[in-house]
Amino acid sequence: MKSSDLKPVTSVAAVILAGGQGSRMGGEDKGLVPFKQDPMISWTLDKVRPLVDALVISCNRNQSVYAGFGEQTVTDDTQGFVGPLAGVQAAMNQLSTQHSHLLVLPCDTPLISQELIALLINKARQQPDAITLLRAAGRPQFLHAVIPLQYHSNLNERLASGQRAVFKWYKQFPIQEIDVETHAQCLVNMNTFEHLSLSA
């Protein structure tokens, strides 16, 4: 990519991904499962709102319930639960003309701190052409990322060809990882009811 093609981080929008099947929770809609008495997604929403210029929730069911959180909702273009990139695509379809970058977060890491989210955004400003993501627990956290919205058309082509793997798509572009190993506990995924009970 030529330097003239690079776009600075001028406006950051966010998507909270809540469109999964919740298969390890018996099909429950994870974003709405209570965590410390509040819906799991509400914890992330409260931390993200002050840091971004726009915010949408990616969900494939219970849209009216999610709309009750006061944010716009988007749904996957493809029927069924086809993976997180479909939620990213739906958000990009809505946001790519008004903003330069998209912050992506899952609904099931309610312990994430506002400081980590701010760090992620600030690091993205230093390398605006890169997909910037957190690294903890010895591995990249692919769904805690800031993605340049100029890659929107590439994602459309990728999904149209049936390729849905997150990291394989990321690898086409510069990647900037932020090691936050000392904060790994903040990124624990609440994938099961056991995880929820241990963190309550």
Secondary structure, DSSP 8 states (H G I E B T S, - for coil): --GGG------EEEEEE--S--GGGTT--GGGSEETTEEHHHHHHHHHGGG-SEEEEE-SS-HHHHHTTTSEEE--SSSS---HHHHHHHHHHHHTTT-SEEEEEETT-TT--HHHHHHHHHHHHHSTTSEEEEEETTEEEEEEEEEEGGGHHHHHHHHHTT---HHHHHTTS-EEEEE-GGGGGGG----SHHHHHHH-
